[in-house]
Amino acid sequence: MKNIVVARYIDALYFKKNEKLDFSQFKTHIAIGELVDNNNIIFCFTKKNKKPNTGLLLTQESIVFKKNKKNKLYNFNYLSKIGVNVGIYWNDIVYFVNGKIPEMCTKAYTEGKLFSVTSNAIIIKDPKTILLKKKVINHPADEKQSYCVIPKSFVTDIQFYDK
């Protein structure tokens, strides 16, 4: 029997250069698919030769529950750090294609100026994001972003770089 499930999840947001920052809360996305792996939350949308071909690898932190678990970064006083250069390490969800199922979520690093902090998000101005893989790549590729909104629950570490 196939294990078809529905999951509600959130993801980081990017605003393109010259695009107005319009954020009040994260939009909830819906994934419907076959649950391939409970530990990594891998959803299969299509199969090829009875093997997952396209799908999503979601992090535990991206799943929307009635009550989200909060990490130690929720309680940090960010107000004194607004405008300071910051580097944020975080776990990103992965969309996979061509049957190349990732072993784990993508580790990402975003740096820029701390612009704002909400109850559930950290907003970075003029972000530069790289995905920390075997081959380091810019994310999103080829597009300069003006803001990056990262869910606090995705963050694994923060470094402030005072001038």
C-alpha positions as CSV (number, residue, x, y, z in Angstrom):
1,M,0.0,0.0,0.0
2,K,1.3,3.4,-0.9
3,N,1.8,5.9,1.8
4,I,0.3,9.1,0.3
5,V,0.3,12.0,2.6
6,V,-0.3,15.8,2.6
7,A,2.1,18.1,4.4
8,R,1.9,21.8,5.0
9,Y,5.3,23.5,5.0
10,I,7.1,26.9,4.8
11,D,10.2,27.9,2.9
12,A,12.6,30.9,2.9
13,L,11.6,33.8,0.7
14,Y,13.7,35.9,-1.7
15,F,12.8,39.4,-3.0
16,K,14.5,40.4,-6.3
17,K,16.5,43.6,-6.6
18,N,14.1,46.6,-6.7
19,E,11.2,44.4,-5.7
20,K,9.3,45.8,-2.7
21,L,9.6,43.8,0.6
22,D,6.2,42.6,1.3
23,F,6.3,40.2,4.2
24,S,4.0,39.7,7.2
25,Q,4.1,36.0,7.6
26,F,5.2,32.9,5.7
27,K,2.9,31.4,3.1
28,T,2.0,27.8,3.8
29,H,2.8,25.5,0.9
30,I,1.1,22.1,0.4
31,A,2.9,18.9,-0.7
32,I,1.0,15.8,-1.7
33,G,2.9,12.7,-2.5
34,E,4.2,9.4,-1.5
35,L,6.2,9.5,1.8
36,V,9.4,7.7,0.9
37,D,11.4,8.2,4.1
38,N,10.1,9.2,7.5
39,N,13.4,10.2,8.9
40,N,14.2,12.8,6.1
41,I,10.6,13.5,5.1
42,I,11.0,12.8,1.4
43,F,8.0,13.2,-0.8
44,C,7.9,11.6,-4.2
45,F,5.7,13.4,-6.8
46,T,6.5,11.3,-9.8
47,K,8.2,7.9,-10.4
48,K,10.3,6.5,-13.1
49,N,10.9,2.7,-13.3
50,K,9.2,2.4,-9.9
51,K,11.7,4.7,-8.3
52,P,11.2,8.3,-7.1
53,N,12.0,10.7,-10.0
54,T,10.8,14.1,-8.7
55,G,10.0,15.3,-5.2
56,L,10.9,17.3,-2.1
57,L,13.1,16.7,0.9
58,L,11.6,18.7,3.7
59,T,13.3,19.6,7.0
60,Q,11.5,18.8,10.2
61,E,11.5,22.6,10.9
62,S,9.7,23.4,7.6
63,I,6.7,21.3,8.5
64,V,3.8,23.4,9.9
65,F,2.5,21.9,13.0
66,K,-0.1,23.4,15.4
67,K,2.7,24.4,17.7
68,N,6.3,24.8,16.3
69,K,9.3,23.9,18.4
70,K,11.4,27.0,19.0
71,N,15.2,27.0,19.2
72,K,17.4,29.2,21.3
73,L,17.6,31.8,18.6
74,Y,14.0,32.9,19.2
75,N,14.9,34.5,22.5
76,F,17.9,36.5,21.3
77,N,17.5,40.3,21.4
78,Y,18.1,41.3,17.8
79,L,17.1,45.0,18.1
80,S,20.6,46.1,19.0
81,K,22.0,44.2,16.0
82,I,19.7,45.8,13.3
83,G,22.0,47.2,10.5
84,V,24.9,45.0,11.5
85,N,26.5,42.6,9.0
86,V,25.4,39.1,9.8
87,G,26.0,35.6,8.6
88,I,23.3,33.0,9.0
89,Y,23.7,29.2,8.7
90,W,20.5,27.4,7.9
91,N,18.9,24.3,6.5
92,D,17.0,24.6,3.3
93,I,14.5,22.3,1.7
94,V,15.4,20.5,-1.5
95,Y,13.4,19.9,-4.7
96,F,14.9,17.0,-6.5
97,V,14.6,15.8,-10.2
98,N,15.8,13.0,-12.3
99,G,15.8,10.5,-9.4
100,K,18.7,12.2,-7.6
101,I,17.4,12.0,-4.1
102,P,19.5,14.0,-1.7
103,E,20.8,12.3,1.5
104,M,20.0,15.4,3.6
105,C,18.7,18.9,3.4
106,T,21.0,21.5,1.9
107,K,23.1,23.5,4.3
108,A,22.9,27.2,3.3
109,Y,24.8,30.3,4.4
110,T,23.4,33.8,3.9
111,E,25.2,37.0,4.7
112,G,24.2,40.6,4.5
113,K,22.8,43.3,6.8
114,L,20.3,42.4,9.5
115,F,17.3,44.4,8.3
116,S,14.5,43.3,10.6
117,V,13.3,40.5,12.8
118,T,9.8,39.2,13.3
119,S,8.4,36.7,15.7
120,N,9.3,33.9,13.3
121,A,11.7,35.3,10.7
122,I,15.0,37.0,10.2
123,I,15.2,39.4,7.3
124,I,18.5,40.1,5.6
125,K,19.1,43.1,3.3
126,D,21.3,42.7,0.2
127,P,21.8,39.0,0.9
128,K,24.4,36.7,-0.6
129,T,23.4,33.1,-0.2
130,I,25.5,30.1,-1.0
131,L,24.6,26.4,-0.7
132,L,27.3,24.4,1.1
133,K,27.6,21.3,-1.0
134,K,30.5,19.5,-2.6
135,K,30.4,22.3,-5.1
136,V,29.5,25.6,-3.5
137,I,26.9,27.5,-5.6
138,N,25.1,30.8,-5.3
139,H,21.4,30.6,-4.5
140,P,19.1,31.6,-6.2
141,A,21.4,31.3,-9.2
142,D,22.1,34.4,-11.4
143,E,19.6,36.7,-9.7
144,K,20.6,39.5,-7.3
145,Q,18.3,39.7,-4.4
146,S,17.4,42.7,-2.2
147,Y,16.0,40.7,0.7
148,C,16.0,37.2,2.1
149,V,13.5,36.1,4.7
150,I,14.6,33.1,6.6
151,P,12.4,31.2,9.1
152,K,14.0,31.3,12.5
153,S,13.2,27.6,12.9
154,F,15.6,26.9,9.9
155,V,18.6,28.7,11.5
156,T,21.4,26.6,13.0
157,D,23.8,29.4,13.8
158,I,24.3,33.2,13.5
159,Q,27.5,35.2,13.4
160,F,27.5,39.0,13.7
161,Y,30.3,40.9,12.0
162,D,30.6,44.4,13.6
163,K,32.7,46.8,11.5
